[in-house]
Each structure stands twice: as structure tokens, then as C-alpha cells.
Amino acid sequence: MKQCIDDPNDVDWVKFWGERLENKINKDWDKAAPGFYKRTRKDDYQDALFDKLILDKNDTVLDVGCGEGSITIPIAKKVKKVIGVDSSPKMLEYLEKRAIENDVENIETILKPIEEITYEDIGDVDVVVCSRSLNGIIPIDKTLEELNKIANKYVFITIFGPENKKIEKDFENEIGIKTEDFPDYNYFFNIMFNLGIYANIERFDLNNYREYDSIDEAAGNGKFRTDLYNDNEKELLKEYLKRVLTYNEETEKYYNVKDKADWILIWWKQ
């Protein structure tokens, strides 16, 4: 028998969030780091994010899940100091390399899983930025509480929107693979509401679709979980991409207008 809930505020959103993630297979971020580092082309996600970030030249910023620094470096050029936290040693190696290449010296790095970040470890900062890093965190309520303590001025978070990974999901549904489906952003909103965090929410209007030099590049760019596919499924993926991607003779690139990121921005002022 299904349980009836009289008050929507009684829904255990944290439990539902965790249940959606309990069978998620964690990505090997050390293995993925070189590919992230090579993708240096600026996209409209970065433009959309920086249009919304409220930063001052005297700010200290905590970049949560900083990765190889694609967001960290441009933030560091606008503020006094950035603390980058990531669970991948290889990602932090590439971040430090990128900082040297950009002559940026105001970044401190901490090797730590996101869910283990605490106020006691970090202390006070002005702004917390979680760019595309909280989708897979299971103790999400505890993590949000700590990040909220750490930030003195603003918190900015981006999480998956409803159309993210569209062609990837279509492919896996087509060949009968269970799609890795993250919790919807409405879970996140309700978790924050129940924590007493009343945030602003908007969807980025991103126009740039992804482009590839070849079918092999499209198959191996990290969006598809090819590390989990067998040889037959990898071949089916290439056939699928040949079918759904269009070749532009002018740019000499392959593309699909639905193959673009979909991100929700969530932010609040302290």
C-alpha cells in the first residue's frame, strides 16, 4: 500500500535523492582528466555562468569540484584568491599546470571528496561556486549545510537540467542499457527549501551544440560511458552517431542540434 502524504513538506527528498544515486557507477576522474584538459574551447556555458557570478576583486572563492580548472582559472583572474577542491589528484595536477600556463598564482588546491568538505577545514570564504559538481553527491543535505556555512556572501550551483545528455540517453534506451539517470533538479530545490535555503533558480539558455572532427571523436569524448560498453555496443554507438549526426561541409564538423548541455543555475545571497 502506498503511503499518503498530507503535507508536501513531509516528503523525504534527501532519501529519494540518495535512492536515485545508490546504483550510480562512479566515474574514474583521474582517467578522464587528460580529456578535460585538452578541451580548451570556451563554450557558452562558461559565458552564461560568468554573466551570473557576483565577484569582487577582493573576494576569496571556494571552487567545489574544480576539476582541471576550466572555471577556476577565469575566476582566479577576477578575485583575490581561489581555493579549489577536488577528489582527483590528476585533475589537480592539470589545474596546477593550467595555472602556470596562465601565469595565475592565487590558487590553493585541496585534495578531498566534495562530501567531506567541512567548515572546520575551509573556514570563511566570500563566495562558493559548485560548477557541475553536485549531481552525484549522496549526502547532499549535509554537503549543502557545510557549503552554506562556509559562504559569507553568495553560493552559486549548477546542476543537470531536464534535457541534459539527451542523445546519450536515447542511444542507451535504443540498445536496452539502463541509463544512468541523476535526480531531477526539483529534488534539489525541495531539499534546499527544507534546509531553510531559499534560492533563485533559472535555466541557462545555451545555444552552442557540440561539434566533432570525426565519428570516433564523438564516440570517445567522455559523454558516453564507453568504459562500460562491450565491443559490440561500441560498434553500435558508432553506427548510431553516423545516423544522428549531420556533417557540415563548410565547417567540416559533425553535429546534432540536440547535442548540447542543459544546466540549471541555483544561487542565493547570505
Buried (B, 14 or more C-beta within 10 A) or exposed (E): EEEEEEEEEEBEBBEBBBEBBEEEEEBEBEEBBEEBBEEEEEBBBBEBBEEEBEBEEEBBBBBBBBBBBBBBBBBBEBBBBBBBBBBBEBBBBBBBEBBEEBEBEBBEBBEBEBBEBBBEEBEEBBBBBBBBBBBBBBBBBBBBBBBBBBBEBBBBBBBBBEBBBBBBBEBBEEEEBEEBBBBBBEBBBBBBBBBEBEBEBEBBEBEEEBBBEEBEEBBBBEBBBEEEBEEEBEEBBBEBBEEBBEEEEEEEBBBBEEBBBBBBBBBBEE
